[in-house]
Amino acid sequence: MGGINVIELEIVADHESASARVAGCIVEQVRREPASVLGLATGGTPERTYELLVEKVRAGHLSFSQATTFNLDEYVGLQPAHPQSYHAYMRSRLFGEADFDSKRTHLPDGTADDLAKAGEQYEALIADAGGIDLQLLGLGANGHIGFNEPGATEDSRTRVVDLTEETIAANARFFEARDDVPRRALTMGIATILEAREIVLIATGESKAEAVERAVRGPVASQMPASFLQQHPNVTFVLDEAAASLLGSRA
Ligand code: F6R
């Protein structure tokens, strides 16, 4: 196990300010290094961040034309054209709206016949790109990062995982019916995520407060996958006041 580092916290008033802060981190990274390798997340939380990035590109203040991206995860069995696939999410919110080179935007292939091999190939692609410079993460209310659910190990790599009932219920809001939510996903592992040179996690809203508190202050444990981030030397959690609300009591 690596040494324990203090996770840097940036607590802002609300979701809008958190989104602006995270967009700012990505803008800074890409301006400094236009050929940056970015790790990206989906879900509800980063939607506004992506809108702000699109606005920057449209205003001519930023270009992603040389950037390479790797998304954290994709559902198993959803075709890229499926509206709830993460391929479709990224296309409609970011890749199709800004000047990305489609040859350099990557997501795990949840439709591969051999998913284990697809996971290995994804790891190799990340390595060939020189590793991830800046990884953006959201946070599950159960402490997952990517789809590394409770029980995920520190040495895990891109692989197929079973989603927990809690995650299926949380993500049902994006589907017509709960039964439509895929039960498995292909996700980067904890080891994959920890290899990124810098990590920025965004969490907003009261529903994330307990997971934030346990990730930041709790013991490093598989039952709280986000707690593994304590082992990374360059992690920032960007939180709104609601998500940070349980941190004060033991500060
Ligand atoms: C998404 C992902 C997940 C989400 C998490 C939070 O690619 O890997 O870990 O970040 O489930 O989702 P939201 O933002 O919808 O609360």
Residues whose N, C-alpha, C, O or C-beta is under 5 A from the ligand:
A	BS01	F6R	A41 T42 G43 G44 T45 P46 L72 D73 L137 G138 L139 G140 H144 I145 G146 F147
